[in-house]
Amino acid sequence: MLSWARNSAVYRLERQMMTEKQLFDAITRKARQKFEDISQEQLKAVADFAVKFAYDLNALNDADYAQVSTQSAVRSGKSKRAIAQKLSVKGIDRETAAVALEATDDLYAAVVFARKRGFGPFRRGVLDDKRKAKEQSAFARNGFSFEIGRKVFEMSSGEAESVLRKDAAT
């Protein structure tokens, strides 16, 4: 069982970066399927062994996962709030998530979000009350504060492009 757990951990971590919780849950789920008469204690021991093995190989690091995941999410237009929630679901503790979120810029992420959705300075159509409400509520639903949503909503296309260039340069 332990050799299977080691091989399974290597297999999963070769394909994607995972958190400790994700690896533990995946190994537990697969061990339950593979070994029919396995007890809860054995499941926990097998999963703990796989996690320890991954840490020994330096293939598992929640802080690195949080940093990479946060940078990727900001580049795709996710708010700090949405990123923090996603990290929490993945099993990242609050302190690690806070460190990863320190350097993020919600304004940059909001401009990226607006560009993806064709809102604010990237709007092609005519602005009417219905469209205005739709755009502002989309910012709120995606975790951006009212202030940031309003700021991006009122930007000119030149200002938005300069926010994107400035952050891409750093």
C-alpha positions in Angstrom: 0.0 0.0 0.0 2.8 2.4 0.9 4.6 1.9 -2.4 1.2 2.5 -4.2 0.8 5.7 -2.2 4.3 6.9 -3.1 3.8 6.1 -6.8 0.3 7.7 -6.8 1.7 10.9 -5.2 4.4 11.1 -7.8 1.9 10.5 -10.6 -0.4 13.3 -9.4 2.3 15.8 -8.6 4.0 15.3 -12.0 0.8 16.4 -13.7 -0.2 19.4 -11.6 0.7 21.5 -8.6 -1.4 20.5 -5.6 -1.9 21.6 -2.1 -1.4 19.3 0.9 -5.2 19.0 1.3 -5.7 18.2 -2.4 -3.1 15.4 -2.4 -4.4 14.0 0.9 -8.0 13.9 -0.4 -7.0 12.4 -3.8 -4.9 9.7 -2.2 -7.7 8.9 0.3 -10.3 8.7 -2.4 -8.2 6.5 -4.7 -7.1 4.2 -1.9 -10.7 3.7 -0.8 -11.5 2.6 -4.4 -8.4 0.5 -4.9 -8.3 -1.3 -1.5 -11.7 -2.7 -0.7 -11.2 -3.7 3.0 -9.2 -0.7 4.1 -10.0 0.9 7.4 -10.2 4.6 8.2 -6.9 4.4 10.1 -5.2 2.7 7.2 -6.6 5.3 4.8 -5.3 8.1 7.0 -1.9 6.4 7.3 -1.6 5.9 3.5 -2.5 9.5 2.8 -0.2 10.9 5.5 2.6 8.8 4.1 2.0 10.2 0.6 2.0 13.8 1.8 5.1 13.3 3.9 6.8 11.7 0.9 5.9 14.6 -1.3 7.2 17.1 1.3 10.5 15.1 1.5 10.8 15.5 -2.3 10.1 19.2 -2.1 7.2 18.6 -4.5 4.6 19.9 -2.2 4.6 23.5 -0.9 1.3 25.3 0.0 3.0 28.7 0.1 4.4 28.3 -3.5 1.0 27.0 -4.6 -0.7 30.0 -3.2 1.8 32.4 -4.8 1.5 30.8 -8.3 -2.3 30.5 -8.1 -2.7 34.1 -6.9 -0.5 35.5 -9.7 -2.4 33.5 -12.3 -5.8 34.5 -11.0 -4.8 38.2 -11.0 -3.7 38.0 -14.6 -7.0 36.4 -15.5 -9.0 39.2 -13.7 -9.9 37.7 -10.4 -10.4 39.9 -7.3 -8.5 39.4 -4.0 -11.8 38.2 -2.4 -12.4 35.6 -5.0 -8.8 34.4 -4.9 -8.8 34.2 -1.1 -12.0 32.1 -1.3 -10.5 29.8 -3.9 -7.3 29.3 -1.8 -9.4 28.5 1.2 -11.4 25.8 -0.7 -8.0 24.3 -1.8 -6.9 24.0 1.8 -4.5 27.0 2.1 -4.6 28.6 5.6 -5.4 32.3 6.0 -1.9 33.4 6.9 -0.3 31.8 3.8 -3.1 33.2 1.6 -2.6 36.7 3.1 1.1 36.6 2.3 0.3 35.5 -1.3 -2.3 38.2 -1.7 -0.1 41.0 -0.3 1.3 42.1 -3.6 -1.8 41.8 -5.7 -3.5 44.8 -7.3 -7.3 44.7 -7.4 -7.4 47.6 -9.8 -5.3 45.8 -12.3 -7.4 42.6 -11.9 -10.6 44.7 -12.3 -9.3 46.2 -15.6 -8.4 42.8 -16.9 -11.9 41.6 -15.9 -13.4 44.6 -17.7 -11.3 43.9 -20.8 -12.4 40.3 -20.9 -16.1 41.2 -20.5 -16.1 44.3 -22.7 -17.1 46.6 -19.8 -16.2 50.1 -18.9 -13.4 51.5 -21.1 -13.6 48.4 -23.3 -17.4 48.8 -24.0 -18.4 48.7 -27.7 -22.1 49.3 -27.4 -24.1 52.2 -26.1 -24.4 52.7 -22.4 -27.9 52.7 -21.1 -29.3 52.1 -17.6 -29.7 48.4 -18.1 -26.1 47.9 -19.3 -24.7 50.2 -16.6 -26.5 48.0 -13.9 -25.3 44.8 -15.5 -21.7 46.0 -15.6 -21.6 47.3 -12.0 -23.3 44.2 -10.6 -20.8 41.9 -12.5 -17.9 43.7 -10.7 -19.7 43.2 -7.4 -20.5 39.5 -8.1 -16.8 38.9 -8.9 -15.6 40.2 -5.6 -14.5 43.7 -6.5 -15.4 46.6 -4.2 -17.9 49.2 -5.3 -15.1 51.8 -5.4 -12.9 49.8 -7.7 -15.8 48.8 -9.9 -16.8 52.4 -10.2 -13.3 53.5 -10.9 -12.8 51.1 -13.8 -16.3 51.8 -15.0 -15.5 55.5 -15.4 -11.9 55.1 -16.8 -11.1 56.1 -20.3 -9.5 53.5 -22.6 -6.1 55.2 -22.4 -6.2 55.1 -18.6 -7.1 51.4 -18.6 -4.3 50.6 -21.1 -1.8 52.5 -18.9 -2.9 50.4 -15.8 -2.4 47.3 -17.8 1.0 48.4 -19.2 2.2 49.6 -15.8 1.5 46.3 -14.1 2.8 44.2 -16.9 6.1 46.1 -16.7 6.6 45.2 -13.0 
